Amino acid sequence: MVTRTRRIIDADGHVAEDSAAIIAHMPQAYREKAREQPFNPFPPFDHLHAGHLVDMPPGAFNRKVGPREWLMFLDEVGVAATVLYPTAGVASSNIVNPDWALDATCAYNDWLHDTYLKYSPRFHGLALLPQAVLNPKAAAEELRRAVSTLGMCGAVIPSNSLHAPPLGTPTYFPIYEVANELGACVAIHGGVHGGMGMDGLDPYAAVHAIGHPLGQMISLASIIFTGVLERFPKIRFGFLEGGVAWLLFCLERFDRSYDTHVMRDLRGSYLKLSNGEKISDYVIRHAKARRIFVGCEGGEPLIATAVKMVGNEPFMYSTDFPHEVNAETCTKELNELIENEELSEADKDAILYGNAVDFYGIQET
């Protein structure tokens, strides 16, 4: 197996949440409610995820995967460690009750710490935060607790919400202020596809194909054009599970549109480029400065093109286990990347290992 010759870190794996165990970490009122009527701490993603029949790879979305099964997967595929993201928890962005949002996300963070991070040093985690539009101060305080007390790498923020503004708006600044102070990463992850202009789109494969990169395009655009990178110079922003092609699209379109639609900045709210610099230059400069990172999979046909255009600095290999993949499909994708003759050895080392270490601030023993 080719993967055995490489040091690999999975930059984007997922947990299968245990609702009962998470509720056990919530305040007493929720535990009493669950005894009478069991519930999921997190709402549905959207209407698009339900009401269809699809065939998936064997074992995909296995709800019985826990820390033991995760370690077995890592060993089988030849991966040293993984950074764990929520599954159902991504839909926390759809919670509209501020108390529930805070209690559910804090409980998730405690559950992730107790169930995975304490189980093995091969597991790393990101904090789930209550939606900033509901209580930005509480979200910022939870990020501080998760990083300082629970040992998490930073925060994961959904790229789309049914009721929240894009991620470059001042609503999120209290979160970014804490992340900047701590030097923590902020990871942006897709999954919620409602309200993106495709609410009547069918079949689901089309929704899935468009939703993830579209959310990342909107998030990157908001963060870049509002000057968030300058305002918070110590944050590393990551954009996960959209592939790499969307980034190349943005580089072209951002340049063309900025040249003809430069905003008059009456209150200092927008990006200010250096003389002669293009938006694409700006994005690439911050990628090389270790400020912008992008998740990728092993078999993407444009990965070598992306490295030629941007450099190897931002891209991080991600398994997405246990979602639409299994050990066999992940091994195949990893081997495709390792055997890709258009990538140098330095490119492969960066994508498979080094960039994830830098983005998440992983201290390996």
C-alpha positions as CSV (number, residue, x, y, z in Angstrom):
1,M,0.0,0.0,0.0
2,V,1.5,3.3,-1.1
3,T,0.1,5.3,1.8
4,R,2.3,3.4,4.3
5,T,5.3,5.3,3.0
6,R,3.9,8.7,3.9
7,R,3.1,10.7,7.0
8,I,-0.6,11.7,6.6
9,I,-2.9,13.8,8.6
10,D,-6.6,13.8,7.8
11,A,-7.7,17.5,7.8
12,D,-11.4,16.8,7.8
13,G,-13.0,13.8,9.4
14,H,-16.4,13.6,11.0
15,V,-18.1,12.2,14.1
16,A,-21.4,10.4,14.3
17,E,-23.0,12.3,17.2
18,D,-24.6,10.4,20.1
19,S,-27.6,12.5,20.9
20,A,-28.2,10.9,24.3
21,A,-24.6,11.4,25.3
22,I,-24.6,15.0,24.2
23,I,-27.9,15.7,26.0
24,A,-26.2,14.2,29.2
25,H,-23.8,17.2,29.0
26,M,-26.6,19.7,28.7
27,P,-28.3,21.4,31.7
28,Q,-30.9,19.5,33.8
29,A,-34.0,20.9,32.0
30,Y,-32.9,19.2,28.7
31,R,-32.1,15.9,30.4
32,E,-35.6,15.9,32.0
33,K,-37.2,16.6,28.6
34,A,-35.2,13.8,27.0
35,R,-36.5,11.3,29.6
36,E,-40.1,12.2,28.6
37,Q,-39.4,12.7,24.9
38,P,-36.0,11.8,23.3
39,F,-34.8,14.5,20.9
40,N,-31.9,15.5,18.7
41,P,-30.0,18.5,20.1
42,F,-29.6,19.8,16.5
43,P,-32.3,20.7,14.0
44,P,-32.4,19.3,10.4
45,F,-29.9,20.6,7.8
46,D,-32.7,21.6,5.4
47,H,-35.5,20.0,3.4
48,L,-33.1,19.0,0.7
49,H,-31.4,16.3,2.7
50,A,-34.6,14.3,3.0
51,G,-37.2,12.8,0.7
52,H,-35.0,11.0,-1.8
53,L,-33.5,7.6,-2.4
54,V,-29.8,7.4,-3.2
55,D,-27.3,4.6,-3.4
56,M,-24.0,5.3,-1.6
57,P,-20.7,3.4,-1.1
58,P,-21.0,0.5,1.4
59,G,-20.7,1.8,5.0
60,A,-21.3,5.4,4.1
61,F,-22.7,7.5,7.0
62,N,-22.4,4.7,9.5
63,R,-24.0,6.0,12.6
64,K,-22.2,3.4,14.8
65,V,-18.7,4.8,14.1
66,G,-17.1,5.8,17.4
67,P,-13.5,6.3,18.6
68,R,-12.6,2.7,18.3
69,E,-13.9,2.4,14.8
70,W,-12.2,5.6,13.9
71,L,-8.8,4.3,15.0
72,M,-9.4,1.1,13.0
73,F,-10.1,3.2,9.9
74,L,-6.9,5.3,10.5
75,D,-4.8,2.2,10.8
76,E,-6.4,0.5,7.8
77,V,-5.9,3.6,5.5
78,G,-2.5,4.5,6.9
79,V,-3.3,7.9,8.4
80,A,-1.5,9.1,11.5
81,A,-4.2,11.4,12.9
82,T,-7.5,13.2,12.1
83,V,-9.2,16.5,12.9
84,L,-12.8,15.8,13.7
85,Y,-15.8,17.9,12.6
86,P,-19.4,17.6,13.5
87,T,-22.0,15.9,11.3
88,A,-25.5,16.8,12.7
89,G,-23.8,19.6,14.6
90,V,-23.2,21.6,11.4
91,A,-27.0,22.3,11.5
92,S,-26.5,24.2,14.8
93,S,-26.4,27.3,12.6
94,N,-30.2,26.7,12.1
95,I,-31.0,27.0,15.8
96,V,-33.0,30.2,16.5
97,N,-33.3,29.9,20.3
98,P,-30.2,31.5,21.9
99,D,-30.4,29.4,25.0
100,W,-30.7,26.1,23.1
101,A,-27.9,27.2,20.7
102,L,-25.5,27.8,23.5
103,D,-26.4,24.8,25.6
104,A,-26.3,22.4,22.6
105,T,-22.9,23.6,21.3
106,C,-21.3,23.7,24.7
107,A,-22.5,20.1,25.3
108,Y,-21.2,19.0,21.9
109,N,-17.8,20.4,22.8
110,D,-17.7,18.6,26.1
111,W,-18.9,15.4,24.5
112,L,-16.2,15.6,21.8
113,H,-13.5,16.2,24.3
114,D,-14.6,13.4,26.6
115,T,-15.4,10.9,23.9
116,Y,-12.6,11.5,21.4
117,L,-9.9,13.9,22.5
118,K,-9.3,12.1,25.8
119,Y,-9.5,8.7,24.1
120,S,-6.5,9.1,21.8
121,P,-3.9,11.8,20.9
122,R,-4.6,10.9,17.3
123,F,-7.9,12.8,17.6
124,H,-8.0,16.6,17.3
125,G,-11.1,18.7,17.6
126,L,-12.8,21.9,16.6
127,A,-15.3,23.8,18.8
128,L,-18.9,24.2,17.7
129,L,-20.2,27.6,18.5
130,P,-23.6,29.0,19.0
131,Q,-24.7,31.1,16.0
132,A,-23.0,34.5,16.4
133,V,-26.2,36.3,15.2
134,L,-27.9,35.1,18.4
135,N,-25.2,35.8,21.0
136,P,-21.8,36.9,19.7
137,K,-20.4,37.3,23.2
138,A,-21.4,33.8,24.2
139,A,-19.9,32.4,21.0
140,A,-16.6,34.1,21.7
141,E,-16.6,32.9,25.3
142,E,-17.2,29.4,24.2
143,L,-14.4,29.5,21.7
144,R,-12.0,30.7,24.5
145,R,-13.2,27.8,26.8
146,A,-12.9,25.2,24.1
147,V,-9.3,26.2,23.1
148,S,-8.0,27.1,26.6
149,T,-9.7,24.4,28.6
150,L,-10.6,21.6,26.2
151,G,-7.5,21.8,24.1
152,M,-9.3,22.3,20.7
153,C,-7.6,23.7,17.7
154,G,-10.1,26.5,17.0
155,A,-13.7,26.8,15.8
156,V,-15.8,25.4,13.0
157,I,-18.4,27.7,11.6
158,P,-21.0,26.5,9.0
159,S,-20.6,28.2,5.6
160,N,-24.4,28.7,5.3
161,S,-27.2,29.4,7.7
162,L,-30.9,30.1,7.1
163,H,-30.8,33.3,9.2
164,A,-27.2,34.5,9.6
165,P,-25.2,37.0,7.4
166,P,-22.0,36.1,5.6
167,L,-18.9,35.5,7.6
168,G,-17.2,38.9,6.9
169,T,-19.9,40.9,8.6
170,P,-19.2,42.6,12.1
171,T,-21.6,40.1,13.7
172,Y,-18.7,37.6,13.8
173,F,-16.0,40.1,15.0
174,P,-16.3,39.1,18.7
175,I,-15.5,35.5,17.7
176,Y,-12.6,36.6,15.5
177,E,-11.2,38.8,18.2
178,V,-10.8,35.8,20.5
179,A,-9.5,33.6,17.7
180,N,-7.0,36.4,16.9
181,E,-5.9,36.7,20.5
182,L,-5.4,32.9,20.9
183,G,-3.9,32.4,17.4
184,A,-6.6,29.8,16.8
185,C,-7.9,28.6,13.4
186,V,-11.4,29.2,12.1
187,A,-12.6,26.4,9.9
188,I,-15.6,27.0,7.6
189,H,-17.5,23.9,6.6
190,G,-20.5,23.3,4.3
191,G,-23.5,21.1,4.7
192,V,-26.5,23.4,5.2
193,H,-27.9,23.9,1.6
194,G,-31.2,25.6,2.2
195,G,-31.8,29.2,1.2
196,M,-29.0,29.2,-1.4
197,G,-31.2,29.6,-4.4
198,M,-31.7,25.9,-5.2
199,D,-34.5,25.0,-2.8
200,G,-36.4,23.3,-5.6
201,L,-33.4,21.5,-7.2
202,D,-33.6,17.8,-7.8
203,P,-31.9,15.2,-7.8
204,Y,-29.9,15.6,-4.6
205,A,-26.6,14.9,-6.3
206,A,-26.9,18.3,-8.0
207,V,-27.6,19.9,-4.6
208,H,-24.6,18.3,-3.0
209,A,-22.3,19.2,-5.9
210,I,-23.2,22.8,-5.9
211,G,-24.0,23.5,-2.2
212,H,-20.6,22.8,-0.7
213,P,-18.5,25.0,-3.1
214,L,-21.1,27.7,-3.3
215,G,-21.1,28.2,0.5
216,Q,-17.3,28.4,0.4
217,M,-17.3,31.0,-2.4
218,I,-19.7,33.2,-0.5
219,S,-17.7,32.8,2.7
220,L,-14.3,33.6,1.1
221,A,-15.8,36.5,-0.8
222,S,-17.2,38.0,2.4
223,I,-14.0,37.6,4.4
224,I,-11.8,38.9,1.6
225,F,-13.7,41.9,0.4
226,T,-14.5,43.2,3.9
227,G,-10.8,43.2,4.9
228,V,-11.2,40.6,7.7
229,L,-7.7,39.2,7.1
230,E,-6.2,42.6,7.9
231,R,-8.4,43.3,10.8
232,F,-7.5,40.0,12.4
233,P,-4.0,39.2,11.3
234,K,-3.4,36.1,13.5
235,I,-6.3,34.0,12.4
236,R,-5.9,31.1,9.9
237,F,-9.0,30.6,7.9
238,G,-9.8,27.2,6.4
239,F,-12.4,26.3,3.8
240,L,-13.4,22.6,4.0
241,E,-15.3,20.1,1.8
242,G,-15.7,22.1,-1.3
243,G,-12.8,20.7,-3.3
244,V,-10.3,23.0,-5.1
245,A,-12.1,24.1,-8.3
246,W,-14.2,26.7,-6.6
247,L,-11.1,28.6,-5.5
248,L,-9.8,28.8,-9.1
249,F,-13.2,30.2,-10.2
250,C,-13.0,32.8,-7.4
251,L,-9.5,34.0,-8.4
252,E,-10.7,34.7,-12.0
253,R,-14.1,36.2,-11.1
254,F,-12.9,38.3,-8.2
255,D,-10.3,40.0,-10.4
256,R,-12.7,40.8,-13.2
257,S,-15.5,42.1,-10.9
258,Y,-13.2,44.2,-8.7
259,D,-11.7,46.0,-11.6
260,T,-15.1,47.3,-12.7
261,H,-16.9,47.6,-9.3
262,V,-14.5,49.1,-6.8
263,M,-16.6,50.2,-3.8
264,R,-16.4,53.7,-2.4
265,D,-15.2,53.0,1.1
266,L,-16.8,55.8,3.1
267,R,-16.4,54.1,6.5
268,G,-13.4,51.9,6.2
269,S,-15.4,48.7,5.8
270,Y,-13.8,47.2,2.7
271,L,-10.6,45.6,1.4
272,K,-7.9,48.0,0.3
273,L,-5.5,46.5,-2.2
274,S,-1.9,47.5,-2.5
275,N,-1.0,49.5,-5.7
276,G,-1.0,47.3,-8.7
277,E,-2.2,44.2,-6.7
278,K,-5.1,42.1,-7.9
279,I,-7.6,40.2,-5.8
280,S,-6.0,36.9,-7.0
281,D,-2.6,38.2,-6.0
282,Y,-4.0,39.1,-2.6
283,V,-5.5,35.7,-2.0
284,I,-2.4,33.9,-3.1
285,R,-0.2,36.1,-0.9
286,H,-2.3,35.2,2.1
287,A,-2.3,31.6,1.2
288,K,1.5,31.6,1.1
289,A,1.5,33.5,4.4
290,R,-0.4,30.6,6.0
291,R,-3.6,32.6,6.4
292,I,-5.9,30.8,3.9
293,F,-6.2,27.0,3.7
294,V,-8.4,24.8,1.5
295,G,-9.5,21.2,2.0
296,C,-9.1,18.7,-0.9
297,E,-9.6,15.1,-1.6
298,G,-7.1,12.7,-3.3
299,G,-8.7,12.2,-6.7
300,E,-9.5,15.8,-7.7
301,P,-8.5,16.3,-11.4
302,L,-7.6,20.0,-10.8
303,I,-5.4,19.6,-7.8
304,A,-2.1,19.9,-9.8
305,T,-3.6,22.9,-11.7
306,A,-4.5,24.5,-8.4
307,V,-1.0,24.0,-7.0
308,K,0.5,25.5,-10.2
309,M,-1.7,28.6,-9.9
310,V,-1.6,29.1,-6.1
311,G,1.2,27.1,-4.7
312,N,1.1,24.0,-2.5
313,E,0.7,26.0,0.7
314,P,-3.1,26.1,1.2
315,F,-4.3,22.5,0.3
316,M,-5.0,19.9,3.0
317,Y,-6.0,16.3,2.3
318,S,-9.3,15.3,3.8
319,T,-11.0,11.9,4.1
320,D,-14.5,13.0,5.0
321,F,-14.9,9.6,6.8
322,P,-17.4,8.2,7.6
323,H,-19.6,10.2,5.2
324,E,-19.7,9.2,1.5
325,V,-16.5,7.2,1.8
326,N,-15.0,4.0,3.3
327,A,-11.5,2.7,3.8
328,E,-11.4,1.4,0.2
329,T,-12.4,4.6,-1.5
330,C,-10.1,6.7,0.8
331,T,-7.1,4.4,0.1
332,K,-7.8,4.7,-3.7
333,E,-7.9,8.5,-3.6
334,L,-4.8,8.7,-1.4
335,N,-2.9,6.5,-3.8
336,E,-4.1,8.6,-6.8
337,L,-2.7,11.7,-5.1
338,I,0.6,10.0,-4.1
339,E,1.1,8.7,-7.6
340,N,0.2,12.0,-9.3
341,E,3.3,12.7,-11.5
342,E,2.2,16.4,-11.9
343,L,2.9,17.0,-8.2
344,S,6.3,17.2,-6.7
345,E,7.4,15.3,-3.5
346,A,7.3,18.7,-1.7
347,D,3.7,19.2,-3.0
348,K,2.6,15.8,-1.7
349,D,4.2,16.3,1.7
350,A,2.5,19.7,2.1
351,I,-0.9,18.4,1.0
352,L,-0.8,15.2,3.0
353,Y,0.8,16.4,6.2
354,G,2.5,19.8,6.6
355,N,-0.4,22.1,5.8
356,A,-2.7,20.5,8.2
357,V,-0.1,20.7,11.0
358,D,0.3,24.4,10.3
359,F,-3.4,25.2,10.0
360,Y,-4.6,23.4,13.1
361,G,-1.4,24.1,15.1
362,I,-1.0,20.4,15.8
363,Q,1.8,19.4,18.2
364,E,2.6,15.8,17.4
365,T,4.5,13.7,19.9
